[in-house]
Amino acid sequence: MKIQDYCDTVDGSLQLRTPLRQFCRGGIITDDRDMNRQLDMLDRVGQGNVPLTIRGEKGSGKDRIAQYAHDLSCRRRAPLVKT
């Protein structure tokens, strides 16, 4: 399945169908309890001015988590720096 299978096109852009929206936060779609706990933690600390180190296996979504945290931060208007 592709994300397009769960979306409708509205004004030329993809929009999640209503039932799936409950599983989407910051472009991350999950109903996994552990992942939701991690996202909750990012929601709480993401607005602070703290550096983050994100570790994980190749293909595990580190870039998406980094972008989510950056979008929450006070630095969201600055470019995201990946090292």
N, C-alpha and C positions, 0 to 999 in steps of 0.2 A: 504494500500500500504506500502511496505517496501522500504528502500533505494536501495536494490538490484534491484528493478523494474526499477530504473532509471540509472543503471550502466551496464557497460560491464566489463568482466574480461580480463585484459591485463597482461600477464606475472604473472599470479597467484594473482594479486591484483585488487581490484575494482576501476574502473575509471568512473567518471561521464560522461554521454553522453553529447555531445557538447551543445545542447540547455539548459540543466540544469546548466551548469557551470556559466552562468551569474548570477545565484541566490546563488552561494556558495562563502563564505568567511571564511577561517580558519576552515573548516569543519562544518560551520553553513549554512544551506540552508534556505533562506527566500526571499520572494518578498514583505514583509510587510514594508511599508514606515517608520513606527515608529522604527521597529527593525533596519532597515538600517541606520536611523539617529543615533541610539545608537552605532552601529558598526562604523560609521563614526567618532563619538566622541572618541571611543576607539582607532581608527587609529591615531587620532591627539594627544591624551594624553598618549597613551600606551607606547611611547618610552621614557617617562620621568621616573623619579625615585620617584613615588608617590604610597602610599598604596591605595588600593581600597576596598570598602565594597560593596558587591553585594547582594541585597535582592530580594526575590521573593518567590512565592508559591512553594511548593514541586512539583517537576517535571517540573518546568518552564525553565530549561536549565541553571541554575546558574553555574554549573560545566563547561559547554561548554564555556560560556562567560568568566569565570575565566581563562580557558586554552587559549582562544583566546588572552586575555589581557596579559597573561604571555608570550605567544609566541612572542608578539610584544615588550616586555619590554627588558631593558638592562640586566635583570636577567634571561633571557630565558635559559641559560645554567645551572642554579641552579634548584633544585627541586621546584615545586610549593607547597607552604605551605597552606593547607586548615584548617580553624579553625571553 
